[in-house]
Amino acid sequence: MTERTRIILTGATLMAMLLPALAQNSNAPSQSTAPTQTTGPASSGTTPTPTTTSPGPETWKQAQQRKWNQKDRIAKGVADGQLTAGEAANLEKKESQLNQEERTMKAEDNGHLTTADRATLQKQQNNLSNQIYKDDHNGAVQNSDPNNKVDKRAENQQDRIAQGINSGKMNAGQAANLEKQEAGINQEAKADRKANGGYLTKQEKAQINHQQNNLSSQIYKDKHNGHKRH
């Protein structure tokens, strides 16, 4: 075998060995075309919607305005008779308790309210707001017989209490106490009427009038003692 023939055969053998490797490399994907990762769901191709957070608690100024609004709503309900004395007493008691809770919270934090404190008070004011609405729309009224002198006197007392609340001359604690007394007088008159066929005796009228006089004096004192609502 000549030298030329040997070289040709050796080259042919090397080519036969290299062809499969070359074919495999030509079918492999290039690095420049590698798939890109996506951040959204594969089905839609969009990114997930971020979770929204609930708004924070009211600012101090907003909370104070809310308190004034609550008081005004109670005063209006008392004035127009849509809130009975018992309902008003309960609402004012709750408002008084909220005010005391706020003072306690401030005392524990150097005169300030924490974010958690404000959130707690806001939730409680929301509950009170709902109760005001329910009591104002439940059909119970303070005076169902405006021509009756006893009921008319009670209505006048309610008007004076409402004026004290609305003007800020009475705080929630004072209003709650007055309304509780008024509710007691109203309940007594209701029981007396029930026991006497729907009427009040002369003695019963005198007794109720005496109690209303005492209440009237207390209303005057509370409106002029310099204690403002807060």
C-alpha positions as CSV (number, residue, x, y, z in Angstrom):
1,M,0.0,0.0,0.0
2,T,1.4,3.3,-1.0
3,E,1.9,6.2,1.5
4,R,-0.8,8.3,-0.3
5,T,-3.4,5.5,0.0
6,R,-2.7,5.1,3.7
7,I,-3.3,8.8,4.3
8,I,-6.6,8.8,2.5
9,L,-7.8,5.8,4.4
10,T,-6.8,7.4,7.7
11,G,-8.7,10.6,6.9
12,A,-11.8,8.7,5.9
13,T,-11.7,6.8,9.2
14,L,-11.5,10.0,11.2
15,M,-14.4,11.6,9.3
16,A,-16.5,8.6,10.0
17,M,-15.8,8.9,13.8
18,L,-16.5,12.7,13.9
19,L,-19.8,12.8,11.9
20,P,-22.1,11.6,14.7
21,A,-20.7,14.1,17.2
22,L,-21.1,16.9,14.7
23,A,-24.7,15.9,14.0
24,Q,-25.5,15.9,17.8
25,N,-24.0,19.4,18.3
26,S,-26.0,20.8,15.4
27,N,-29.3,19.7,17.0
28,A,-28.6,21.2,20.5
29,P,-30.2,24.6,21.3
30,S,-27.8,27.5,21.5
31,Q,-27.4,29.3,24.8
32,S,-28.7,32.6,23.4
33,T,-32.2,31.1,22.8
34,A,-32.7,29.7,26.3
35,P,-36.3,30.2,27.6
36,T,-36.9,33.2,29.8
37,Q,-38.6,32.7,33.2
38,T,-41.9,34.5,33.6
39,T,-43.3,36.0,36.8
40,G,-47.0,35.7,36.1
41,P,-49.3,32.6,35.9
42,A,-48.6,30.5,32.8
43,S,-52.2,30.4,31.8
44,S,-52.7,34.2,31.5
45,G,-49.2,35.6,31.2
46,T,-50.1,38.3,33.7
47,T,-48.5,39.1,37.1
48,P,-50.6,38.4,40.2
49,T,-52.7,41.2,41.7
50,P,-51.0,42.6,44.9
51,T,-53.0,42.1,48.1
52,T,-54.5,45.3,49.3
53,T,-54.3,46.3,52.9
54,S,-57.1,47.9,54.9
55,P,-56.8,51.6,55.7
56,G,-55.3,52.5,59.1
57,P,-57.2,53.9,62.1
58,E,-58.5,57.4,62.1
59,T,-56.3,60.3,63.0
60,W,-56.8,62.1,66.3
61,K,-58.7,64.9,64.5
62,Q,-60.9,62.5,62.6
63,A,-61.7,60.6,65.8
64,Q,-62.6,63.8,67.6
65,Q,-64.9,64.8,64.8
66,R,-66.5,61.4,64.9
67,K,-67.2,61.8,68.6
68,W,-68.9,65.2,68.0
69,N,-71.0,63.7,65.2
70,Q,-72.1,60.8,67.5
71,K,-73.2,63.3,70.2
72,D,-75.1,65.4,67.7
73,R,-76.9,62.4,66.4
74,I,-77.9,61.4,70.0
75,A,-79.0,64.9,70.7
76,K,-81.1,65.0,67.6
77,G,-82.7,61.7,68.4
78,V,-83.6,62.9,71.9
79,A,-84.9,66.2,70.6
80,D,-87.2,64.7,68.0
81,G,-88.4,61.9,70.4
82,Q,-87.0,59.1,68.2
83,L,-84.8,58.1,71.2
84,T,-86.5,57.2,74.4
85,A,-84.9,58.2,77.7
86,G,-83.8,54.7,78.3
87,E,-82.2,54.4,74.8
88,A,-80.5,57.7,75.2
89,A,-79.2,56.8,78.7
90,N,-77.7,53.6,77.3
91,L,-76.0,55.4,74.4
92,E,-74.6,58.1,76.6
93,K,-73.3,55.6,79.1
94,K,-71.5,53.8,76.3
95,E,-70.1,57.1,75.0
96,S,-69.0,58.0,78.6
97,Q,-67.2,54.6,78.9
98,L,-65.4,55.2,75.6
99,N,-64.2,58.6,76.8
100,Q,-62.9,57.1,80.0
101,E,-61.2,54.3,78.1
102,E,-59.5,56.9,75.9
103,R,-58.3,58.9,78.9
104,T,-56.9,55.7,80.4
105,M,-55.0,54.8,77.2
106,K,-53.5,58.2,77.0
107,A,-52.4,58.1,80.7
108,E,-50.6,54.8,80.0
109,D,-48.7,56.2,77.0
110,N,-47.6,59.6,78.1
111,G,-50.6,61.4,76.8
112,H,-50.7,59.8,73.4
113,L,-52.7,57.1,71.7
114,T,-50.9,54.2,70.0
115,T,-52.0,53.0,66.6
116,A,-53.6,49.9,68.3
117,D,-55.4,52.2,70.8
118,R,-56.9,54.3,67.9
119,A,-57.9,51.2,66.1
120,T,-59.7,49.8,69.2
121,L,-61.5,53.1,69.8
122,Q,-62.5,53.4,66.2
123,K,-64.1,49.9,66.2
124,Q,-66.0,50.7,69.4
125,Q,-67.3,54.0,67.9
126,N,-68.4,52.1,64.8
127,N,-70.4,49.8,67.1
128,L,-71.9,52.8,68.9
129,S,-72.8,54.4,65.6
130,N,-74.7,51.3,64.5
131,Q,-76.6,51.3,67.8
132,I,-77.6,54.9,67.5
133,Y,-79.0,54.1,64.0
134,K,-81.0,51.1,65.3
135,D,-82.4,52.9,68.3
136,D,-83.3,55.9,66.1
137,H,-85.3,53.7,63.7
138,N,-86.9,51.0,65.9
139,G,-90.2,52.8,66.2
140,A,-90.0,53.4,69.9
141,V,-90.7,57.1,70.7
142,Q,-90.3,59.2,73.8
143,N,-93.8,60.7,73.9
144,S,-96.7,58.9,72.3
145,D,-99.3,61.3,73.7
146,P,-98.1,64.9,73.3
147,N,-101.4,66.3,74.6
148,N,-100.9,64.6,78.0
149,K,-99.5,67.1,80.5
150,V,-97.3,64.5,82.2
151,D,-95.8,63.2,78.9
152,K,-95.5,66.8,77.7
153,R,-93.4,67.7,80.8
154,A,-91.2,64.7,80.1
155,E,-90.8,65.8,76.5
156,N,-89.7,69.3,77.6
157,Q,-87.1,67.8,79.9
158,Q,-85.8,65.8,77.0
159,D,-85.5,68.9,74.9
160,R,-83.4,70.6,77.6
161,I,-81.1,67.6,77.9
162,A,-80.8,67.5,74.1
163,Q,-79.9,71.2,74.0
164,G,-77.3,70.6,76.7
165,I,-75.7,67.7,74.8
166,N,-75.8,69.6,71.5
167,S,-74.3,72.8,72.9
168,G,-71.5,70.9,74.7
169,K,-72.6,72.1,78.1
170,M,-73.2,68.5,79.2
171,N,-70.7,65.6,79.0
172,A,-71.7,62.1,78.2
173,G,-71.7,61.0,81.9
174,Q,-74.0,63.8,83.0
175,A,-76.4,63.1,80.1
176,A,-76.4,59.4,80.8
177,N,-77.3,60.1,84.5
178,L,-80.1,62.5,83.6
179,E,-81.6,60.2,81.0
180,K,-81.5,57.3,83.5
181,Q,-83.5,59.4,85.9
182,E,-86.0,60.4,83.2
183,A,-86.3,56.8,82.1
184,G,-87.1,55.8,85.7
185,I,-89.8,58.5,86.0
186,N,-91.3,57.4,82.7
187,Q,-91.4,53.7,83.8
188,E,-93.1,54.7,87.0
189,A,-95.8,56.6,85.2
190,K,-96.3,53.7,82.8
191,A,-96.7,51.3,85.7
192,D,-99.1,53.6,87.5
193,R,-101.3,53.9,84.4
194,K,-101.3,50.2,83.9
195,A,-102.5,49.7,87.5
196,N,-105.3,52.3,87.1
197,G,-106.8,51.5,83.8
198,G,-104.6,53.8,81.8
199,Y,-104.9,56.8,84.0
200,L,-102.9,58.5,86.7
201,T,-104.4,59.4,90.0
202,K,-104.1,63.0,91.4
203,Q,-101.6,61.7,94.0
204,E,-99.5,59.9,91.3
205,K,-99.5,63.0,89.1
206,A,-98.2,65.1,92.1
207,Q,-95.5,62.5,92.8
208,I,-94.3,62.4,89.2
209,N,-94.4,66.2,89.0
210,H,-92.2,66.4,92.1
211,Q,-89.7,64.0,90.6
212,Q,-89.6,66.0,87.4
213,N,-89.0,69.2,89.4
214,N,-85.9,67.6,91.0
215,L,-84.8,66.4,87.6
216,S,-85.3,69.9,86.1
217,S,-83.0,71.4,88.9
218,Q,-80.4,68.8,88.1
219,I,-80.5,69.6,84.4
220,Y,-79.9,73.2,85.2
221,K,-77.0,72.5,87.4
222,D,-75.3,70.2,84.9
223,K,-75.7,72.7,82.1
224,H,-74.1,75.5,84.2
225,N,-71.4,73.8,86.2
226,G,-68.7,74.5,83.6
227,H,-68.1,70.8,82.6
228,K,-67.8,70.5,78.9
229,R,-68.4,67.4,76.8
230,H,-65.2,65.6,75.8
